[in-house]
Structure formats: C-alpha cells, structure tokens
C-alpha cells in the first residue's frame, strides 16, 4: 500500500487543476485537465500500481528539505546525497493553456544519480494506456493514450519496466534536467515542446504578482498568505468556481465509510472563501465568482443546489470505484457526491452574505445579479420554515438546525441591508418582518434555557460547533451572555484532547446517519479562535491559534481534520474551509490586538446582533 501520509503532501497547481507531491518526490495524485477529471495518478488512494511519478536520487540515504519559492506554488526540494546536492523544482505552468507538470532537476554540487519511475494510469487507474516511444535520440518522448486522453512526456529517455517506465540520469554541478508531462485530448496532435525556463519565470511571477497587493499584520502573516494562495489555487481560472479540496475519499475516519469527493463547488464553502478574499481586497475574484454563481443557479430558485461542478454542472451522481483499495484501506472510494440532492437552508444566507460583502467592496450590482438575489429571497420567503440537512450534510432525517435557521435570518438581514444601505429595490418591510419572525422562532426553539446555550437543532439538547458562526453573521454579539453560554457548552462537550480542538458535533448522538466517528474539524477550531478574539479572550485565541497553525505541514497545508493523538492530517486536502477560516481567525486576532488600528470597520446592530464589514477598497489588516 501507499505509505505517504496526508501531511506529507504539497500542492502544485495551474488554477485549472492541481497535483500532490510527497516528501519523497512522488506525484501520487493528479486529475488532468480539471480538478474533477478522472485521475492520471491515483497512488494516493492505493499504491504505485495505480499511477504515480517518482523522482529522487538513487542514494537510499538521501535527505531532503522543501519549500515553496516565495509567494508561489512553485515547489523546491533540495536533495543532499553522499556524492552531491540537487534541487528539484516542481510546478504546473500558469498561462501555458495546457495541463502540464514540470519537474526540473538542477545540479548544485558534485554529481547525483537521479531516478524517475513513471506509472501512467488513466480513469482512476481503470485504463492501462498504450505507451510508445516517439522522437529521436536528441528529443526522446513517451506517448501514452487511453480513450479520450493522452499524455506526452518529454525529457530523458524512459525504458519500459513492468507496465511502468523508468529513467536514471546523472546530474552534475550546474546541469539542468527537465522532464515535462503534458495532457492533451487524444484526438489531437501532441502539443509543441515547452520552454521550461520561461514557463518557470512566468509562473513564479504570476503567483507573486497576485499576492503582492496584500498586506497582512500580526503573528500569523505567513500562515495567512499561504492560505490565501491555496484558496486561489483552488479557484478555477475560467469559471470562477472554488473547489472544496483537491482530492476525493481521503477518510474522516480511517478504515471507515466517511470518505467523500470534495472536488466540487459547495455554495457555502465558495461563499466563505469569497468572503476571505473580499476581506483582503480581491475585487476581481469577487466579480468572477458572482458570474459563476449567476450561471450555476440560473433559473428557478427551487432548483438551487448546495453544490455544483466546477463549471456549474448539476448532476454529480455518487458512485464507488471498486478497483481502488483506498487510502489506509478506507473504502468505499467515491466519485461524485450524493449530497448535491440535499436541501440545506443555510446556503442562502451564506450566498447572500457573500454578495453583500462584494457590494461593500465596491462590486457594483447589475440587473441580473440583483434579480438573482431577489429571486433567492423570494424562494426563502416561501420555504424558510422547512427543516433541512444542515451544514454538515446529515444523512439522517431533516431537522430544524439552529445554524441553518440563523443563516435564514442572515439572508433576510442582507436583503434589508441591500435596500437600506445601497438603495436597491425590494420589499424591505416584508423582509424585515420575516427576519424578526425567524429570530423569534430561534429564541423560542433554538435556545436551551436550562443550559444557557443555543442548541444544535430544535429537538435536542446537544450543541454544535456551527453555532460559533452566529456572531460572525451578526445574529448575536460575541460577548452577549447567550453566546458566551453557548461557547461554554461547546467547550464542555466538543473540545477534545490536551490541545482542546473542536469536534463538529458528537457523532454518538446518532443524528448524522453514518457509522463510526471522526476527528476534530479544523474549521470549527478556527471559529472558536475568532469567537475568543471577538469576545476579548485574546490570550485564549492566540493559544489555540498557535496550536492550529502548528498542525500545518512543512509547506503550510491543512486538511479537513486532525488526529489529536498522532498529529496526523485527516480528510481531504488542502481543505478550503480550513484555510479560509484560518484567514478569518488571524484577521480577528489582528483586529483584537490593534494591528489594524487604521482599518475602517463599520458596525450595525440588529436586535442585539452585531455585523461588521470591511470598508470598500480596503484590506483586512491594512494600516493607515
């Protein structure tokens, strides 16, 4: 079985798709040419025979150290051996208009024998390609084809070995060895060779130019910047869709059934990612995502889904791949996600809140965008009393989840604000009345007076970490006794281990319709950091934040969950929700510490809740 742990991986990407590279120099996951395409390398979910590309010195005692080059997704790994030192640079070219993985080896000292082993398997390792050598002695190339896809590999000459191909090359001081794998449709001619040096410079410059305008302050600058880069890497360059993660079926409960495909666009996660980018001034991304949203959910609001494909595809049928044994023997391996058929009422609040943030940033509404929001609000008007599956996609009965009800409140609240603050047209009196009705219902049924906290849903005394979002959306103040009581209940029921990380909910309550359990969910812990910071518990916020940032791997990546006993990453990676909540938590601490004293924040209070917005054209953490 494949031995690389989840935290052993680094992401490279071209904003159309991504690949994962292990510490030992193996590309063990790549879906070409799009995030949700069938895999070309799938060793992550099995072993080397399921597809991978290793590149490392032949010296078994070689040691390595890796990092990203500046503010980019260009990965540099320096290998030290008994005979010399080489640097391996891995990247996916930006602006090349092709799906390609480039691996450059540069000699730094002495001479090093470097071996590559290439195992190409299309369609989630279900298609063994027809492979042949093309080109001459001076320009050898390997061509692999199966069905609709082909890849061409240019570089050293590879030799067949047990349905794989290998190449061993000695790289001397000052020499450069380039190997480029390019995917293309099999009915076309292979693309022309790439100028690697120019592509490397262009790609590095593109990432750093994207990051250059952002100014961050406080203790968590590096983690914030890396998280923003990873969020951009998971945003499709053409469609604007933000995928939840680059992988499928990395387990939440190793050996169990909680394995899901996250290579799609959840309205909730994408909205929250947008909010993080908006908070740092990324107006173009906000406009681009709004365009994706308009296309994806165009039509009858009754047909709105919680998630879509990268280009807005609606059909995401869930199926299992029997040929892949799964990461750590965790089956089933799933492609597609059946949750797309669920009703989750909270997504309306997240979408409308994100679009309101975009307005605050200065993204002007047009006739279509405001018409869409009015249509969504019209649908919410008709269906706001219905139970749903909740933010965690419970596969049990629908219920009235308090978080979902609060997000319905937020939907009406942002509709009111759009009319009152921006002069847009809409039935503001009706929305205001409905907003108040939702609040009254939550306070009657979602409040547990005996415990002094909000409850997970109306039929239980359990709490849920999603309740930590209530102050963030302006429903209740972070220092309101109702919220501090809820935090106390979450601390008692959901914090685990010595580090006090937070579970989403207690799986033992049996509400989610699944067997097994899970580990602390990183986004929930970052929400608690933000709550601590906003309520004046700054030391508690920093103490927990230090623990969470410490769980990031050597290149700053976080997955979905953490095994607190071992520190191992759990679940799909890199997880957009983990990184966007990291950004929000870091910003909250910076505000609490006064690092953004010159940052303009406006507050609006509605029925005891406080809503804050970043001033248009400003970036969270900027100083005057």
Secondary structure, 3 states (H helix, E strand, C coil): CCCCCHHHEEEEECCCCEEEEECCCEEEEEECCCCCCCEEECHHHCCHHHCEEEEEECCCCCEEEEEECCCCCCEEEEEECCCEEEEEEEECCCCCCCEEEEEEEEEEEEEEEEEEEEECEHHHHCEECEEEEECCCCCCEEEEEECCEEEEEECCCCEEECCEEEEEEEEECCCEEEEEEEEEECCCCCCCCCCHHHHHHHHHHHHHHHHHCCCCCCCCHHHHHHHHHHHHHCECCCCCCECCCCCECCCCCCCCCCCCECCCEEHHHHHHHHHHHHHCCCHHHHHHHHHHHHHHCCCCHHHCCCEECCCCCCCCCCEECCCCCCHHHCCCCEECCHHHHCCCCHHHHHHHHHHHHHHHHCCCCCHHHHHHHHHHHHHHHHHCCCCECCCCCCCCCCECEHHHHHHHHHHHHHHHHHHHHHCCCCCHHHHHHHHHHHHHHHHHHCEECCCCEECCECCCCCCCHHHHHCCCCCCCCCCCHHHHHHHHHHHHHHEECCCCEECCCCHHHCCCCCCCCCCEEHHHHHHHHHHHHHCCCHHHHHHHHHHHHHCCCCCCCCEEEECCCCCCEEEEECCHHHHHHHHHHHHHHHHHCCCCCCCCEEEEEECCEEEEEECCCCCCCCCC
